[in-house]
Amino acid sequence: MFDGLSTMLWLKRKHLRASANFWLWAAGADLDDTRDLSERIYLLYVAVIVCGCTVACWLWILGLVTGSAQTDSPEMAAVTADIAPLIAGAALALPVCAAALWSVRAAWRAPWAVSAPDAAWLAQTPVALAGWNLVDLVPRMAARCLMGGAAGYLVAAFVATALGTQTDLVTCLPYAMTAGLMTGAAYTLAWIVGEVRLRMVGRRRLALVCAIAAAGIMLVVTTGALLPRFAGIAQAPIFGKPGASAPIAAAAGTLLLVATSAVVARTLPACALTCDAGDASVYAVRRMAVYNPKLYRSLIKSRRAARRRPIGHMPCIRGTATVLARSAISLVRRYDMLPQLLGAGAVLAPMGVALLSGSLAEMSAASGMLGGATGGRILGAASWLLFALSCSELPRAIARTFTDDMGNRFMRDHLPVSTAALLALDALPALAVTAAASLLVCTPIAWGSGIVSALGAFSSVLALDIVFALCGALDAAERTPGRPRLSCESALGLTALVSAAACALMPPELVPFAFWATAAIVGLVTVTALR
C-alpha cells in the first residue's frame, strides 16, 4: 500500500513549499531568494508577525464569545442558559449537515483531482494508489479537523460561560475534539463518495448524485428532528462527566473512515487519477488570486465550463424564434448564473423598491430622526445605490447573453434582427427567471396588505428588473473615441436618482408609474448608446 512513500512525501513537500512561497510572495518574501542573513531575518520577522496576529485574533474572538454570554439581567441570563445546550447540539449537528453537502458535491465532482503534471508523473512512477490517496487525504482532513475544533472550542466557551462554569482548557477541549473529529469524519465520508464516483461513468454518476442527494436530505431532516437529543449528547464532553466517550467515539469513527478510504482506493485503476486531473494553466496563474481574485475566479469558472457537457439542443425553427431559443438554451447551460438572477430578483429589486419609494421617510418623519422625511429618502436611495454598485454583477447577469452576442461581431452581422430586438430576445429568459423570483418575494405581501398593494409592489419590482437588464446591456456599447459611454454603474446611479425623485413627487398610489417612467428613461438611454 505504501510503495514509493518517500517519493510521495517528497512531492507533497514540494507542493507545500510552493504554497508557502506563494503566500510569502504576497508578503514581499521568497523562500528561493533567502541567500543572506538579512533575508532570513525578514522571513523570521514575517513568521513572528503572522503568529502574533493569529494569537491576538483568537483571543479577541474568544473574548467576544464569552462576553456575549455574560449578561447583567437575570432574565436574559436564564434565557441564555436555556438556549446554550441547544446551541451546543446544533454545533454538533453541523458536521452531519456538512457531510451531506460535501457528499453531494463529491458525487457530482470528485474532490480528488490532482494536477495534470502530477497525474502524468504518477502514471510513470511505481506509486501505490492507496498510499497516494492517504497522503493527499490526511492533510486536508487535518485542516478541517483544526477548523472544526476551533469553532467547537468557541461554542464550548460560550456554553460554559452561559451556564456559569469556568472556561478553561479542561472544560472546553473535549467538546472541541469531538467537533473537530466529526468535521474530519464528514470530510472523509465525502472523500469516499468521491472515490466511488471515480469508478462510475455515464448515467451511473447521475444515479449516484440523486441517491446521495436523497440520503443527504433525509439525514438533514433527521438531524433537525433529533436536535434536542444532540443537545443532551453535547453536555457530556463540555462538562467532562464520567463516561463521556464522545471524543473517543468520534476518533474511532474517523479512523474507520480513513481505513475504508484506503481500501476503496486500492480498487481504483491507475487511470482514475487522470479522469479529473486539473488544468496546469490554472496553477501557473495562482498568484493572480492575490492581486486580482475576480479574474482568477472567472478563469476557474471558464475551465469548469469548458469541461462541461452541453445540455439541450437547438429546435428546428426559423426567424426570430431562433434567437429566443438560443438564449433559453444558453441560460440552461450556464446554470452558474442562476444564483445571480435569483439574487437580482429576490433581493436587489425588492430592496430597491422599498428604499427608493421612501420606506425610511415615514419612519424618520415619525421619529424626527435622519433629517425628517427628506433625509430618510436621501439615506434610503444612497443605501440602495451603494448596495447595487457592490452587486453590479447581478444586473450584468440578466444581459449576459446579449453582451456575448454583441461581442461576437461575426455572428452579430448575420443576425436578421435589430439591436433592440436582439436585446429583448436575449434577455427574455433570464428576465423571466428574475421576475419569477420577484413574484415569490412579493406574494407574502398580498396576505398582509391586500391584492392591490401586492400588484403595485410586483409592478414596481418588475420595472426595476427591466432596468437591471437595460443597465447590464450597456457593457455591449462600442467604445468610440470622442463619444461618451455610459457604464452599468452609471446607469444604476441614474436609476436611483430618477426613481427617488419621481417617487418623492408622486402620491403613494402612483409609485409604480414612477418606476416605469424610470425604466422608460433608462431604456431610451440604452437604445441610444447601443446604436
C-alpha positions in Angstrom: 0.0 0.0 0.0 2.9 2.4 0.8 5.1 1.6 -2.1 7.0 4.7 -3.0 6.1 6.5 0.2 9.3 8.6 0.2 8.6 9.7 -3.3 5.1 10.7 -2.4 6.2 12.7 0.6 8.9 14.4 -1.5 6.2 15.5 -4.0 4.0 16.7 -1.1 6.8 18.6 0.4 7.4 20.4 -2.9 3.7 21.3 -3.1 3.8 22.7 0.5 6.9 24.7 -0.2 5.3 26.1 -3.4 2.1 27.0 -1.4 4.2 28.7 1.4 6.2 30.6 -1.2 3.0 31.7 -2.8 1.7 33.4 0.3 5.2 34.7 1.3 5.4 36.3 -2.1 2.3 38.3 -1.2 4.1 39.5 2.0 7.2 40.5 0.0 9.4 37.5 0.8 10.6 34.5 -1.2 12.0 31.2 0.0 14.1 30.8 -3.1 15.9 34.1 -2.5 16.9 33.7 1.1 20.7 33.8 0.5 21.9 36.1 3.2 21.2 36.7 6.9 19.1 39.8 6.4 16.6 37.9 4.2 16.3 35.1 6.7 15.8 37.5 9.5 13.0 39.1 7.4 11.4 35.7 7.0 11.5 35.1 10.7 10.0 38.6 11.2 7.1 37.7 8.9 6.5 34.4 10.7 6.5 36.1 14.1 4.1 38.8 12.9 1.7 36.1 11.5 1.8 34.0 14.6 1.3 37.1 16.8 -1.7 38.3 14.7 -3.2 34.8 14.8 -3.0 34.5 18.6 -4.3 38.1 19.1 -7.2 37.4 16.7 -8.0 34.2 18.5 -8.0 35.8 21.9 -10.1 38.7 20.6 -12.8 36.3 19.2 -12.7 34.2 22.3 -13.3 37.4 24.4 -16.2 38.4 22.2 -17.8 34.9 22.5 -17.5 34.8 26.3 -18.6 38.4 26.6 -21.8 37.8 24.6 -22.8 35.1 27.1 -22.4 37.3 30.1 -25.5 39.5 30.9 -26.4 41.6 33.9 -30.1 40.9 33.7 -31.3 37.7 35.5 -34.0 37.2 32.9 -31.5 37.3 30.0 -29.1 35.1 31.9 -31.9 32.5 32.3 -32.8 32.6 28.6 -29.2 32.3 27.6 -28.7 29.3 29.9 -31.8 27.6 28.3 -30.6 28.3 24.8 -26.9 27.3 25.4 -27.5 23.5 25.3 -29.4 23.8 22.0 -26.6 25.8 20.5 -24.1 23.1 21.6 -26.3 20.4 20.0 -26.8 22.5 16.8 -23.0 22.8 16.5 -22.6 19.1 16.7 -25.3 18.7 14.1 -23.5 21.0 11.6 -20.8 18.3 10.7 -23.7 16.0 9.9 -25.2 18.5 7.5 -21.7 19.3 6.1 -21.3 15.6 5.4 -24.5 15.6 3.4 -23.5 18.7 1.4 -19.9 17.6 0.8 -21.1 14.1 -0.3 -23.5 15.5 -2.9 -20.7 17.8 -4.2 -18.2 14.9 -4.3 -20.7 12.7 -6.2 -21.1 15.5 -8.7 -17.4 16.4 -8.9 -14.8 14.3 -7.2 -12.7 16.1 -4.6 -9.7 14.0 -5.5 -8.4 16.0 -8.6 -4.6 16.1 -8.9 -2.9 18.5 -11.3 -2.1 17.3 -14.8 1.7 17.2 -14.2 1.2 15.2 -11.1 -1.1 12.8 -12.9 1.5 12.3 -15.7 4.3 11.8 -13.2 2.3 9.3 -11.1 1.4 7.3 -14.2 5.1 6.7 -14.8 6.2 6.1 -11.2 5.6 2.8 -9.2 3.5 4.5 -6.6 0.6 2.7 -4.8 -2.7 4.5 -5.5 -3.9 3.8 -1.9 -0.8 5.4 -0.4 -1.2 8.4 -2.6 -4.8 8.6 -1.5 -3.9 8.7 2.2 -1.0 11.2 1.6 -3.5 13.5 -0.1 -6.4 12.9 2.3 -4.7 13.2 5.7 -3.5 16.9 5.4 -6.9 18.0 4.1 -8.7 16.1 6.8 -6.4 17.5 9.4 -7.1 21.1 8.3 -10.8 20.5 8.5 -10.4 18.9 12.0 -8.5 22.0 13.1 -11.1 24.4 11.8 -13.9 22.4 13.3 -12.1 22.1 16.6 -11.5 25.9 16.8 -15.2 26.5 16.2 -16.1 23.8 18.8 -13.9 25.5 21.4 -15.7 28.8 20.9 -19.1 27.1 21.2 -17.9 25.3 24.4 -16.6 28.5 25.8 -20.0 30.2 25.1 -22.0 27.4 26.7 -19.7 27.1 29.8 -19.9 30.9 30.3 -23.7 30.9 29.9 -24.1 28.1 32.5 -21.7 29.7 35.0 -18.9 27.3 34.6 -15.2 28.2 34.3 -14.0 28.3 30.7 -10.6 26.6 31.0 -8.9 24.2 28.7 -10.0 21.1 30.5 -13.7 22.1 30.2 -13.7 23.1 26.5 -11.1 20.7 25.0 -13.3 17.5 24.9 -16.1 19.3 23.1 -13.6 20.9 20.7 -12.0 17.5 20.0 -15.5 16.0 19.3 -16.5 18.8 16.9 -13.1 18.7 15.1 -13.1 14.9 14.7 -16.7 14.9 13.5 -15.8 17.5 10.9 -12.9 15.4 9.7 -15.1 12.3 9.6 -17.6 14.2 7.5 -14.9 15.2 5.0 -13.6 11.7 4.9 -17.0 10.3 4.1 -17.4 12.8 1.2 -13.9 11.7 0.1 -15.1 8.1 -0.1 -18.1 9.1 -2.1 -15.7 10.9 -4.5 -13.6 7.7 -4.8 -16.8 5.7 -5.6 -17.7 8.3 -8.2 -14.4 7.7 -10.0 -15.4 4.1 -10.7 -18.7 5.2 -12.3 -19.4 6.6 -15.8 -22.3 7.9 -17.7 -25.8 7.5 -16.1 -24.4 5.7 -13.1 -22.9 9.0 -11.9 -26.3 10.8 -12.2 -27.9 8.0 -10.2 -25.2 8.3 -7.6 -25.8 12.0 -7.3 -29.6 11.5 -6.9 -29.1 8.8 -4.3 -26.7 10.8 -2.3 -28.9 13.9 -2.5 -31.9 11.9 -1.3 -29.9 10.4 1.5 -28.5 13.8 2.4 -31.9 15.4 2.6 -33.2 12.6 4.8 -30.1 12.9 7.0 -30.5 16.7 7.4 -34.3 16.3 8.3 -33.5 13.5 10.8 -30.8 15.6 12.4 -33.1 18.6 12.8 -35.7 16.3 14.4 -33.1 14.9 16.8 -31.6 18.3 17.8 -32.7 18.1 21.5 -31.0 14.7 21.7 -27.8 16.3 20.2 -28.1 18.9 23.0 -28.1 16.2 25.6 -25.1 14.5 24.0 -23.2 17.7 23.8 -23.4 18.4 27.5 -21.2 15.3 28.3 -18.0 16.4 26.6 -18.4 20.0 27.6 -18.5 19.4 31.4 -16.4 16.2 31.4 -18.8 13.9 33.0 -17.6 10.4 33.9 -18.0 8.1 31.0 -18.1 10.9 28.4 -16.8 8.9 25.4 -17.8 11.3 22.6 -14.3 12.2 21.6 -13.2 8.5 21.7 -16.2 7.5 19.5 -15.5 10.4 17.0 -11.8 9.4 16.8 -12.7 5.8 16.2 -15.2 6.7 13.5 -12.7 8.9 11.8 -10.0 6.2 11.8 -12.5 3.7 10.4 -13.5 6.0 7.6 -9.8 6.7 6.7 -9.2 2.9 6.6 -12.3 2.5 4.4 -10.9 5.2 2.1 -7.6 3.3 1.7 -9.4 0.0 1.0 -11.6 1.7 -1.7 -8.6 3.4 -3.2 -6.9 0.0 -3.7 -9.7 -1.0 -6.1 -9.3 2.1 -8.3 -7.5 1.8 -11.6 -4.4 3.9 -12.3 -6.2 5.9 -15.0 -8.7 7.2 -12.4 -6.2 9.9 -11.5 -6.2 11.4 -14.9 -10.0 11.4 -15.3 -10.5 14.5 -13.2 -7.0 16.0 -13.4 -6.7 19.7 -13.0 -5.6 22.1 -15.7 -1.9 23.0 -15.5 -2.6 26.5 -16.8 -4.6 27.3 -13.6 -1.6 26.5 -11.4 0.6 28.8 -13.5 -1.6 31.8 -12.7 -2.3 31.1 -9.0 -0.5 34.3 -7.9 -3.3 36.2 -9.7 -5.6 35.1 -6.8 -3.9 37.6 -4.5 -3.9 40.8 -6.6 -6.9 40.0 -8.9 -9.1 37.4 -7.3 -12.1 38.3 -9.5 -10.2 37.4 -12.7 -8.8 34.2 -11.1 -12.3 33.0 -10.2 -13.5 33.7 -13.7 -10.7 31.6 -15.1 -11.7 28.8 -12.8 -15.3 29.1 -13.9 -14.4 29.1 -17.6 -12.2 26.0 -17.1 -15.1 24.2 -15.5 -17.5 25.4 -18.2 -15.1 24.1 -20.9 -15.2 20.6 -19.4 -19.0 20.6 -19.0 -21.0 18.6 -21.5 -23.7 20.6 -23.5 -27.2 20.5 -22.2 -30.2 20.5 -24.6 -30.2 21.1 -28.4 -31.5 23.8 -30.8 -35.0 23.1 -32.1 -35.8 23.2 -35.8 -37.3 26.7 -36.0 -36.7 29.8 -38.1 -36.8 33.5 -37.8 -36.6 35.5 -34.6 -37.7 32.5 -32.5 -34.2 31.0 -33.2 -32.6 33.8 -31.2 -35.0 33.3 -28.4 -34.4 29.5 -28.3 -30.7 30.0 -28.3 -31.0 32.4 -25.4 -33.0 29.9 -23.4 -30.5 27.1 -24.1 -27.7 29.4 -23.1 -29.4 30.1 -19.8 -29.9 26.4 -19.2 -26.3 25.5 -20.0 -24.9 28.4 -17.9 -26.7 27.4 -14.8 -24.0 29.0 -12.7 -25.7 32.4 -13.4 -29.0 31.3 -11.7 -27.9 32.5 -8.2 -27.1 35.9 -9.6 -30.5 36.1 -11.4 -32.3 35.0 -8.2 -30.4 37.5 -6.2 -31.3 40.3 -8.6 -35.0 39.4 -8.5 -35.4 38.4 -4.9 -33.0 40.8 -3.1 -31.8 43.7 -5.2 -35.1 44.7 -6.9 -37.4 44.4 -3.8 -34.9 46.3 -1.7 -34.7 49.0 -4.4 -38.5 49.4 -4.4 -38.6 49.6 -0.6 -35.8 52.1 -0.2 -36.3 54.3 -3.3 -40.0 54.6 -2.7 -39.4 56.2 0.7 -39.9 53.4 3.2 -37.5 55.2 5.6 -39.2 58.6 5.0 -42.3 57.7 7.1 -40.2 56.2 9.9 -37.8 59.2 10.0 -40.6 61.7 9.8 -42.4 60.0 12.7 -39.4 59.7 14.9 -37.8 63.0 13.9 -34.5 61.4 13.0 -32.3 61.3 9.9 -33.4 64.8 8.9 -37.1 64.1 8.6 -38.8 62.6 5.5 -36.4 64.2 3.1 -33.4 62.9 4.9 -34.9 59.4 5.1 -35.5 59.4 1.3 -31.9 60.5 0.6 -30.5 58.0 3.0 -32.6 55.2 1.5 -31.6 56.0 -2.0 -27.9 56.3 -1.1 -28.0 53.0 0.8 -29.6 51.1 -2.1 -27.2 52.7 -4.6 -24.1 51.6 -2.6 -25.5 48.1 -2.3 -26.4 48.0 -6.0 -22.9 49.2 -7.0 -21.3 46.5 -4.8 -23.5 43.9 -6.6 -23.2 45.2 -10.1 -22.7 41.6 -11.4 -26.3 40.9 -10.8 -27.7 43.3 -13.4 -25.0 42.2 -15.8 -26.1 38.5 -15.5 -29.5 39.3 -16.9 -28.0 40.7 -20.1 -25.0 38.2 -20.3 -26.3 36.5 -23.5 -26.8 39.8 -25.2 -23.4 41.0 -24.3 -21.8 37.8 -25.7 -23.8 38.1 -28.9 -22.7 41.7 -29.4 -19.1 40.8 -28.7 -19.2 38.2 -31.4 -19.1 40.5 -34.4 -19.1 37.7 -37.0 -22.4 36.3 -35.7 -23.9 39.7 -34.9 -23.6 40.9 -38.5 -25.6 37.9 -39.8 -28.5 38.2 -37.4 -31.7 39.4 -39.1 -32.8 41.4 -36.1 -32.1 44.9 -34.8 -30.1 45.7 -31.7 -33.3 46.5 -29.6 -35.0 43.3 -30.7 -31.8 41.3 -30.0 -31.7 42.7 -26.5 -35.3 41.8 -25.9 -35.0 38.3 -27.2 -31.7 37.5 -25.4 -32.7 39.0 -22.1 -36.2 37.5 -22.0 -35.4 34.0 -20.5 -33.1 35.5 -17.8 -35.7 38.2 -17.1 -38.4 35.6 -16.7 -36.3 33.8 -14.0 -35.7 37.2 -12.3 -39.4 38.1 -12.4 -40.4 34.7 -11.0 -38.0 35.3 -8.1 -39.5 38.7 -7.6 -43.0 37.3 -7.7 -42.2 34.8 -4.9 -41.0 37.7 -2.7 -44.0 39.9 -3.4 -46.5 37.1 -2.9 -46.4 37.3 1.0 -47.3 41.0 0.8 -50.7 40.0 -0.5 -51.5 38.2 2.7 -50.8 41.3 4.8 -51.7 44.3 2.7 -54.1 43.1 0.1 -54.1 42.2 -3.6 -53.8 45.8 -4.8 -50.8 46.6 -2.8 -49.2 43.3 -3.8 -49.8 44.0 -7.5 -48.4 47.5 -7.2 -45.3 46.2 -5.4 -44.8 43.5 -8.1 -45.3 46.0 -10.9 -42.6 48.3 -9.4 -40.2 45.3 -8.8 -40.8 44.1 -12.4 -39.9 47.6 -13.7 -36.6 47.5 -11.7 -35.9 44.1 -13.2 -36.2 45.5 -16.7 -34.0 48.4 -15.7 -31.3 45.9 -14.5 -31.4 44.2 -17.9 -31.0 47.6 -19.6 -28.1 48.6 -17.3 -26.3 45.3 -17.9 -26.7 45.7 -21.7 -24.7 48.9 -21.7 -21.5 46.9 -21.4 -22.0 45.9 -25.1 -21.8 49.6 -26.3 -19.0 50.3 -28.7 -16.1 52.4 -27.3 -16.0 55.2 -29.9 -13.4 58.0 -29.4 -15.0 61.3 -28.5 -18.3 59.7 -27.7 -19.3 59.4 -24.0 -20.0 55.8 -22.9 -22.4 55.1 -20.0 -21.4 52.1 -17.8 -23.7 49.8 -15.8 -22.7 51.5 -12.6 -23.5 55.0 -14.0 -26.9 53.7 -15.2 -27.7 52.4 -11.7 -26.8 55.8 -10.3 -29.2 57.4 -12.8 -31.9 54.9 -11.8 -31.5 55.7 -8.1 -31.7 59.5 -8.7 -34.6 59.5 -11.1 -36.7 56.9 -9.2 -36.1 58.6 -5.8 -37.1 62.0 -7.2 -40.1 60.6 -9.1 -41.4 58.7 -6.0 -41.0 61.9 -3.9 -43.1 64.0 -6.3 -45.8 61.4 -6.9 -48.5 60.3 -4.4 -48.1 56.9 -2.9 -50.6 55.2 -5.1 -48.7 56.2 -8.2 -45.3 54.9 -7.1 -45.3 52.1 -9.8 -45.7 54.7 -12.5 -42.5 56.4 -11.2 -40.5 53.1 -11.6 -42.0 52.5 -15.1 -41.1 56.1 -16.1 -37.5 55.4 -14.9 -37.5 52.2 -16.9 -38.6 54.2 -20.0 -35.8 56.8 -19.5 -33.1 54.1 -18.9 -34.4 52.2 -22.0 -34.2 55.3 -24.1 -30.6 55.9 -22.9 -29.7 52.3 -23.6 -31.1 52.2 -27.1 -29.3 55.5 -27.9 -26.0 54.1 -26.6 -26.2 50.9 -28.5 -26.8 52.4 -31.9 
